[in-house]
Amino acid sequence: MTNLSAKFRAMLATRDRGATAVEYGLMVALIAIAIVAAVTLLGSNLTDLFNDIAGNVAST
């Protein structure tokens, strides 16, 4: 009986580790999406800003 309960506990522990790995994977994916979105938005704004500065420097 002890072997059966030990196997059952080991099986439950394995399921928890798998669920945790999936949760961490989802968090990493969401963070990556947020980083890509931020870089995309800031990239276009910075390009416009530098082009404005370059235009002002060239005209003076």
PDB file of N, CA, C and O in Angstrom:
ATOM      1  N   MET A   1       0.818  -1.197   0.000  1.00  0.00           N
ATOM      2  CA  MET A   1       0.000   0.000   0.000  1.00  0.00           C
ATOM      3  C   MET A   1       0.863   1.262   0.000  1.00  0.00           C
ATOM      4  O   MET A   1       0.502   2.266  -0.613  1.00  0.00           O
ATOM      5  N   THR A   2       1.990   1.207   0.681  1.00  0.00           N
ATOM      6  CA  THR A   2       2.861   2.384   0.720  1.00  0.00           C
ATOM      7  C   THR A   2       3.438   2.686  -0.660  1.00  0.00           C
ATOM      8  O   THR A   2       3.599   3.851  -1.023  1.00  0.00           O
ATOM      9  N   ASN A   3       3.747   1.657  -1.424  1.00  0.00           N
ATOM     10  CA  ASN A   3       4.270   1.880  -2.767  1.00  0.00           C
ATOM     11  C   ASN A   3       3.227   2.575  -3.643  1.00  0.00           C
ATOM     12  O   ASN A   3       3.559   3.461  -4.430  1.00  0.00           O
ATOM     13  N   LEU A   4       1.986   2.173  -3.501  1.00  0.00           N
ATOM     14  CA  LEU A   4       0.920   2.779  -4.300  1.00  0.00           C
ATOM     15  C   LEU A   4       0.746   4.249  -3.945  1.00  0.00           C
ATOM     16  O   LEU A   4       0.611   5.083  -4.840  1.00  0.00           O
ATOM     17  N   SER A   5       0.746   4.585  -2.655  1.00  0.00           N
ATOM     18  CA  SER A   5       0.590   5.987  -2.259  1.00  0.00           C
ATOM     19  C   SER A   5       1.816   6.809  -2.668  1.00  0.00           C
ATOM     20  O   SER A   5       1.674   7.978  -3.025  1.00  0.00           O
ATOM     21  N   ALA A   6       2.992   6.231  -2.623  1.00  0.00           N
ATOM     22  CA  ALA A   6       4.205   6.943  -3.050  1.00  0.00           C
ATOM     23  C   ALA A   6       4.156   7.217  -4.548  1.00  0.00           C
ATOM     24  O   ALA A   6       4.529   8.302  -4.993  1.00  0.00           O
ATOM     25  N   LYS A   7       3.705   6.252  -5.315  1.00  0.00           N
ATOM     26  CA  LYS A   7       3.578   6.453  -6.765  1.00  0.00           C
ATOM     27  C   LYS A   7       2.551   7.527  -7.077  1.00  0.00           C
ATOM     28  O   LYS A   7       2.754   8.347  -7.972  1.00  0.00           O
ATOM     29  N   PHE A   8       1.441   7.524  -6.333  1.00  0.00           N
ATOM     30  CA  PHE A   8       0.392   8.521  -6.551  1.00  0.00           C
ATOM     31  C   PHE A   8       0.909   9.925  -6.237  1.00  0.00           C
ATOM     32  O   PHE A   8       0.645  10.861  -6.992  1.00  0.00           O
ATOM     33  N   ARG A   9       1.645  10.081  -5.130  1.00  0.00           N
ATOM     34  CA  ARG A   9       2.227  11.381  -4.791  1.00  0.00           C
ATOM     35  C   ARG A   9       3.229  11.836  -5.846  1.00  0.00           C
ATOM     36  O   ARG A   9       3.266  13.013  -6.205  1.00  0.00           O
ATOM     37  N   ALA A  10       4.033  10.914  -6.337  1.00  0.00           N
ATOM     38  CA  ALA A  10       5.008  11.256  -7.382  1.00  0.00           C
ATOM     39  C   ALA A  10       4.298  11.689  -8.651  1.00  0.00           C
ATOM     40  O   ALA A  10       4.754  12.610  -9.328  1.00  0.00           O
ATOM     41  N   MET A  11       3.188  11.041  -8.988  1.00  0.00           N
ATOM     42  CA  MET A  11       2.432  11.403 -10.183  1.00  0.00           C
ATOM     43  C   MET A  11       1.839  12.804 -10.034  1.00  0.00           C
ATOM     44  O   MET A  11       1.859  13.587 -10.984  1.00  0.00           O
ATOM     45  N   LEU A  12       1.311  13.124  -8.854  1.00  0.00           N
ATOM     46  CA  LEU A  12       0.761  14.457  -8.632  1.00  0.00           C
ATOM     47  C   LEU A  12       1.842  15.529  -8.703  1.00  0.00           C
ATOM     48  O   LEU A  12       1.604  16.610  -9.242  1.00  0.00           O
ATOM     49  N   ALA A  13       3.016  15.246  -8.169  1.00  0.00           N
ATOM     50  CA  ALA A  13       4.114  16.212  -8.207  1.00  0.00           C
ATOM     51  C   ALA A  13       4.543  16.473  -9.650  1.00  0.00           C
ATOM     52  O   ALA A  13       4.875  17.607  -9.997  1.00  0.00           O
ATOM     53  N   THR A  14       4.541  15.449 -10.486  1.00  0.00           N
ATOM     54  CA  THR A  14       4.913  15.612 -11.891  1.00  0.00           C
ATOM     55  C   THR A  14       3.913  16.499 -12.617  1.00  0.00           C
ATOM     56  O   THR A  14       4.300  17.329 -13.440  1.00  0.00           O
ATOM     57  N   ARG A  15       2.642  16.330 -12.321  1.00  0.00           N
ATOM     58  CA  ARG A  15       1.618  17.159 -12.958  1.00  0.00           C
ATOM     59  C   ARG A  15       1.786  18.620 -12.555  1.00  0.00           C
ATOM     60  O   ARG A  15       1.601  19.509 -13.387  1.00  0.00           O
ATOM     61  N   ASP A  16       2.127  18.883 -11.312  1.00  0.00           N
ATOM     62  CA  ASP A  16       2.333  20.258 -10.875  1.00  0.00           C
ATOM     63  C   ASP A  16       3.505  20.896 -11.606  1.00  0.00           C
ATOM     64  O   ASP A  16       3.431  22.053 -12.021  1.00  0.00           O
ATOM     65  N   ARG A  17       4.575  20.148 -11.763  1.00  0.00           N
ATOM     66  CA  ARG A  17       5.738  20.695 -12.471  1.00  0.00           C
ATOM     67  C   ARG A  17       5.399  21.003 -13.909  1.00  0.00           C
ATOM     68  O   ARG A  17       5.853  22.012 -14.447  1.00  0.00           O
ATOM     69  N   GLY A  18       4.607  20.152 -14.547  1.00  0.00           N
ATOM     70  CA  GLY A  18       4.211  20.401 -15.939  1.00  0.00           C
ATOM     71  C   GLY A  18       3.352  21.635 -16.061  1.00  0.00           C
ATOM     72  O   GLY A  18       3.520  22.421 -16.994  1.00  0.00           O
ATOM     73  N   ALA A  19       2.430  21.818 -15.128  1.00  0.00           N
ATOM     74  CA  ALA A  19       1.570  23.000 -15.147  1.00  0.00           C
ATOM     75  C   ALA A  19       2.391  24.261 -14.919  1.00  0.00           C
ATOM     76  O   ALA A  19       2.137  25.287 -15.550  1.00  0.00           O
ATOM     77  N   THR A  20       3.365  24.194 -14.030  1.00  0.00           N
ATOM     78  CA  THR A  20       4.212  25.349 -13.766  1.00  0.00           C
ATOM     79  C   THR A  20       5.025  25.716 -15.001  1.00  0.00           C
ATOM     80  O   THR A  20       5.192  26.897 -15.307  1.00  0.00           O
ATOM     81  N   ALA A  21       5.523  24.722 -15.703  1.00  0.00           N
ATOM     82  CA  ALA A  21       6.298  24.994 -16.916  1.00  0.00           C
ATOM     83  C   ALA A  21       5.424  25.665 -17.973  1.00  0.00           C
ATOM     84  O   ALA A  21       5.881  26.573 -18.667  1.00  0.00           O
ATOM     85  N   VAL A  22       4.192  25.233 -18.099  1.00  0.00           N
ATOM     86  CA  VAL A  22       3.278  25.849 -19.064  1.00  0.00           C
ATOM     87  C   VAL A  22       2.987  27.290 -18.667  1.00  0.00           C
ATOM     88  O   VAL A  22       2.953  28.173 -19.524  1.00  0.00           O
ATOM     89  N   GLU A  23       2.777  27.537 -17.382  1.00  0.00           N
ATOM     90  CA  GLU A  23       2.519  28.899 -16.921  1.00  0.00           C
ATOM     91  C   GLU A  23       3.711  29.811 -17.193  1.00  0.00           C
ATOM     92  O   GLU A  23       3.541  30.941 -17.651  1.00  0.00           O
ATOM     93  N   TYR A  24       4.912  29.321 -16.911  1.00  0.00           N
ATOM     94  CA  TYR A  24       6.100  30.132 -17.198  1.00  0.00           C
ATOM     95  C   TYR A  24       6.238  30.380 -18.700  1.00  0.00           C
ATOM     96  O   TYR A  24       6.633  31.471 -19.113  1.00  0.00           O
ATOM     97  N   GLY A  25       5.922  29.396 -19.502  1.00  0.00           N
ATOM     98  CA  GLY A  25       5.976  29.578 -20.949  1.00  0.00           C
ATOM     99  C   GLY A  25       5.004  30.646 -21.423  1.00  0.00           C
ATOM    100  O   GLY A  25       5.344  31.459 -22.283  1.00  0.00           O
ATOM    101  N   LEU A  26       3.803  30.649 -20.873  1.00  0.00           N
ATOM    102  CA  LEU A  26       2.815  31.675 -21.237  1.00  0.00           C
ATOM    103  C   LEU A  26       3.277  33.064 -20.797  1.00  0.00           C
ATOM    104  O   LEU A  26       3.105  34.038 -21.530  1.00  0.00           O
ATOM    105  N   MET A  27       3.864  33.155 -19.602  1.00  0.00           N
ATOM    106  CA  MET A  27       4.351  34.458 -19.141  1.00  0.00           C
ATOM    107  C   MET A  27       5.472  34.970 -20.041  1.00  0.00           C
ATOM    108  O   MET A  27       5.506  36.154 -20.376  1.00  0.00           O
ATOM    109  N   VAL A  28       6.381  34.096 -20.429  1.00  0.00           N
ATOM    110  CA  VAL A  28       7.481  34.505 -21.313  1.00  0.00           C
ATOM    111  C   VAL A  28       6.938  34.962 -22.658  1.00  0.00           C
ATOM    112  O   VAL A  28       7.421  35.946 -23.219  1.00  0.00           O
ATOM    113  N   ALA A  29       5.935  34.257 -23.183  1.00  0.00           N
ATOM    114  CA  ALA A  29       5.348  34.639 -24.466  1.00  0.00           C
ATOM    115  C   ALA A  29       4.679  36.010 -24.372  1.00  0.00           C
ATOM    116  O   ALA A  29       4.834  36.830 -25.277  1.00  0.00           O
ATOM    117  N   LEU A  30       3.945  36.269 -23.303  1.00  0.00           N
ATOM    118  CA  LEU A  30       3.290  37.567 -23.143  1.00  0.00           C
ATOM    119  C   LEU A  30       4.303  38.697 -22.973  1.00  0.00           C
ATOM    120  O   LEU A  30       4.111  39.791 -23.505  1.00  0.00           O
ATOM    121  N   ILE A  31       5.372  38.436 -22.239  1.00  0.00           N
ATOM    122  CA  ILE A  31       6.415  39.451 -22.077  1.00  0.00           C
ATOM    123  C   ILE A  31       7.083  39.740 -23.421  1.00  0.00           C
ATOM    124  O   ILE A  31       7.370  40.894 -23.740  1.00  0.00           O
ATOM    125  N   ALA A  32       7.326  38.695 -24.205  1.00  0.00           N
ATOM    126  CA  ALA A  32       7.943  38.890 -25.519  1.00  0.00           C
ATOM    127  C   ALA A  32       7.040  39.712 -26.429  1.00  0.00           C
ATOM    128  O   ALA A  32       7.522  40.573 -27.164  1.00  0.00           O
ATOM    129  N   ILE A  33       5.739  39.455 -26.387  1.00  0.00           N
ATOM    130  CA  ILE A  33       4.794  40.229 -27.201  1.00  0.00           C
ATOM    131  C   ILE A  33       4.793  41.692 -26.766  1.00  0.00           C
ATOM    132  O   ILE A  33       4.757  42.592 -27.606  1.00  0.00           O
ATOM    133  N   ALA A  34       4.833  41.931 -25.451  1.00  0.00           N
ATOM    134  CA  ALA A  34       4.861  43.305 -24.957  1.00  0.00           C
ATOM    135  C   ALA A  34       6.138  44.024 -25.387  1.00  0.00           C
ATOM    136  O   ALA A  34       6.094  45.202 -25.741  1.00  0.00           O
ATOM    137  N   ILE A  35       7.264  43.333 -25.360  1.00  0.00           N
ATOM    138  CA  ILE A  35       8.528  43.948 -25.775  1.00  0.00           C
ATOM    139  C   ILE A  35       8.499  44.288 -27.259  1.00  0.00           C
ATOM    140  O   ILE A  35       8.924  45.373 -27.656  1.00  0.00           O
ATOM    141  N   VAL A  36       8.003  43.373 -28.076  1.00  0.00           N
ATOM    142  CA  VAL A  36       7.927  43.631 -29.520  1.00  0.00           C
ATOM    143  C   VAL A  36       7.023  44.816 -29.799  1.00  0.00           C
ATOM    144  O   VAL A  36       7.356  45.666 -30.625  1.00  0.00           O
ATOM    145  N   ALA A  37       5.873  44.888 -29.117  1.00  0.00           N
ATOM    146  CA  ALA A  37       4.955  46.011 -29.319  1.00  0.00           C
ATOM    147  C   ALA A  37       5.597  47.328 -28.899  1.00  0.00           C
ATOM    148  O   ALA A  37       5.467  48.327 -29.606  1.00  0.00           O
ATOM    149  N   ALA A  38       6.282  47.346 -27.769  1.00  0.00           N
ATOM    150  CA  ALA A  38       6.925  48.572 -27.292  1.00  0.00           C
ATOM    151  C   ALA A  38       8.025  49.026 -28.239  1.00  0.00           C
ATOM    152  O   ALA A  38       8.135  50.214 -28.540  1.00  0.00           O
ATOM    153  N   VAL A  39       8.830  48.100 -28.705  1.00  0.00           N
ATOM    154  CA  VAL A  39       9.916  48.460 -29.624  1.00  0.00           C
ATOM    155  C   VAL A  39       9.349  48.968 -30.946  1.00  0.00           C
ATOM    156  O   VAL A  39       9.890  49.906 -31.531  1.00  0.00           O
ATOM    157  N   THR A  40       8.287  48.369 -31.412  1.00  0.00           N
ATOM    158  CA  THR A  40       7.667  48.815 -32.659  1.00  0.00           C
ATOM    159  C   THR A  40       7.128  50.232 -32.523  1.00  0.00           C
ATOM    160  O   THR A  40       7.362  51.074 -33.391  1.00  0.00           O
ATOM    161  N   LEU A  41       6.405  50.501 -31.433  1.00  0.00           N
ATOM    162  CA  LEU A  41       5.846  51.833 -31.231  1.00  0.00           C
ATOM    163  C   LEU A  41       6.929  52.875 -31.006  1.00  0.00           C
ATOM    164  O   LEU A  41       6.884  53.953 -31.598  1.00  0.00           O
ATOM    165  N   LEU A  42       7.895  52.566 -30.163  1.00  0.00           N
ATOM    166  CA  LEU A  42       8.962  53.526 -29.890  1.00  0.00           C
ATOM    167  C   LEU A  42       9.874  53.707 -31.093  1.00  0.00           C
ATOM    168  O   LEU A  42      10.398  54.797 -31.322  1.00  0.00           O
ATOM    169  N   GLY A  43      10.062  52.654 -31.851  1.00  0.00           N
ATOM    170  CA  GLY A  43      10.930  52.747 -33.022  1.00  0.00           C
ATOM    171  C   GLY A  43      10.425  53.752 -34.033  1.00  0.00           C
ATOM    172  O   GLY A  43      11.202  54.556 -34.548  1.00  0.00           O
ATOM    173  N   SER A  44       9.131  53.720 -34.327  1.00  0.00           N
ATOM    174  CA  SER A  44       8.583  54.669 -35.303  1.00  0.00           C
ATOM    175  C   SER A  44       8.584  56.086 -34.738  1.00  0.00           C
ATOM    176  O   SER A  44       8.843  57.037 -35.476  1.00  0.00           O
ATOM    177  N   ASN A  45       8.302  56.246 -33.448  1.00  0.00           N
ATOM    178  CA  ASN A  45       8.340  57.576 -32.839  1.00  0.00           C
ATOM    179  C   ASN A  45       9.757  58.138 -32.828  1.00  0.00           C
ATOM    180  O   ASN A  45       9.954  59.324 -33.094  1.00  0.00           O
ATOM    181  N   LEU A  46      10.739  57.303 -32.525  1.00  0.00           N
ATOM    182  CA  LEU A  46      12.126  57.775 -32.511  1.00  0.00           C
ATOM    183  C   LEU A  46      12.602  58.132 -33.911  1.00  0.00           C
ATOM    184  O   LEU A  46      13.353  59.092 -34.084  1.00  0.00           O
ATOM    185  N   THR A  47      12.177  57.374 -34.905  1.00  0.00           N
ATOM    186  CA  THR A  47      12.548  57.687 -36.280  1.00  0.00           C
ATOM    187  C   THR A  47      12.013  59.053 -36.673  1.00  0.00           C
ATOM    188  O   THR A  47      12.729  59.851 -37.277  1.00  0.00           O
ATOM    189  N   ASP A  48      10.757  59.328 -36.334  1.00  0.00           N
ATOM    190  CA  ASP A  48      10.170  60.641 -36.635  1.00  0.00           C
ATOM    191  C   ASP A  48      10.901  61.755 -35.901  1.00  0.00           C
ATOM    192  O   ASP A  48      11.164  62.812 -36.474  1.00  0.00           O
ATOM    193  N   LEU A  49      11.230  61.520 -34.635  1.00  0.00           N
ATOM    194  CA  LEU A  49      11.928  62.531 -33.845  1.00  0.00           C
ATOM    195  C   LEU A  49      13.299  62.852 -34.441  1.00  0.00           C
ATOM    196  O   LEU A  49      13.652  64.023 -34.580  1.00  0.00           O
ATOM    197  N   PHE A  50      14.068  61.830 -34.793  1.00  0.00           N
ATOM    198  CA  PHE A  50      15.395  62.062 -35.371  1.00  0.00           C
ATOM    199  C   PHE A  50      15.306  62.712 -36.745  1.00  0.00           C
ATOM    200  O   PHE A  50      16.161  63.525 -37.099  1.00  0.00           O
ATOM    201  N   ASN A  51      14.298  62.370 -37.515  1.00  0.00           N
ATOM    202  CA  ASN A  51      14.129  63.020 -38.817  1.00  0.00           C
ATOM    203  C   ASN A  51      13.797  64.498 -38.649  1.00  0.00           C
ATOM    204  O   ASN A  51      14.287  65.329 -39.415  1.00  0.00           O
ATOM    205  N   ASP A  52      12.971  64.840 -37.657  1.00  0.00           N
ATOM    206  CA  ASP A  52      12.673  66.248 -37.379  1.00  0.00           C
ATOM    207  C   ASP A  52      13.929  66.998 -36.950  1.00  0.00           C
ATOM    208  O   ASP A  52      14.176  68.115 -37.407  1.00  0.00           O
ATOM    209  N   ILE A  53      14.713  66.392 -36.082  1.00  0.00           N
ATOM    210  CA  ILE A  53      15.951  67.027 -35.623  1.00  0.00           C
ATOM    211  C   ILE A  53      16.914  67.216 -36.782  1.00  0.00           C
ATOM    212  O   ILE A  53      17.531  68.272 -36.922  1.00  0.00           O
ATOM    213  N   ALA A  54      17.042  66.175 -37.622  1.00  0.00           N
ATOM    214  CA  ALA A  54      17.942  66.277 -38.764  1.00  0.00           C
ATOM    215  C   ALA A  54      17.475  67.368 -39.727  1.00  0.00           C
ATOM    216  O   ALA A  54      18.297  68.088 -40.295  1.00  0.00           O
ATOM    217  N   GLY A  55      16.178  67.491 -39.908  1.00  0.00           N
ATOM    218  CA  GLY A  55      15.653  68.553 -40.777  1.00  0.00           C
ATOM    219  C   GLY A  55      15.931  69.932 -40.217  1.00  0.00           C
ATOM    220  O   GLY A  55      16.269  70.853 -40.961  1.00  0.00           O
ATOM    221  N   ASN A  56      15.789  70.080 -38.894  1.00  0.00           N
ATOM    222  CA  ASN A  56      16.072  71.377 -38.270  1.00  0.00           C
ATOM    223  C   ASN A  56      17.557  71.726 -38.322  1.00  0.00           C
ATOM    224  O   ASN A  56      17.915  72.887 -38.518  1.00  0.00           O
ATOM    225  N   VAL A  57      18.400  70.752 -38.153  1.00  0.00           N
ATOM    226  CA  VAL A  57      19.846  70.998 -38.204  1.00  0.00           C
ATOM    227  C   VAL A  57      20.261  71.348 -39.633  1.00  0.00           C
ATOM    228  O   VAL A  57      21.080  72.243 -39.839  1.00  0.00           O
ATOM    229  N   ALA A  58      19.707  70.658 -40.601  1.00  0.00           N
ATOM    230  CA  ALA A  58      20.073  70.926 -41.998  1.00  0.00           C
ATOM    231  C   ALA A  58      19.588  72.286 -42.472  1.00  0.00           C
ATOM    232  O   ALA A  58      20.225  72.907 -43.323  1.00  0.00           O
ATOM    233  N   SER A  59      18.472  72.758 -41.933  1.00  0.00           N
ATOM    234  CA  SER A  59      17.930  74.045 -42.402  1.00  0.00           C
ATOM    235  C   SER A  59      18.583  75.243 -41.739  1.00  0.00           C
ATOM    236  O   SER A  59      18.383  76.372 -42.188  1.00  0.00           O
ATOM    237  N   THR A  60      19.366  75.030 -40.671  1.00  0.00           N
ATOM    238  CA  THR A  60      19.987  76.173 -40.006  1.00  0.00           C
ATOM    239  C   THR A  60      21.383  76.421 -40.459  1.00  0.00           C
ATOM    240  O   THR A  60      22.030  77.354 -39.982  1.00  0.00           O
TER     241      THR A  60
END
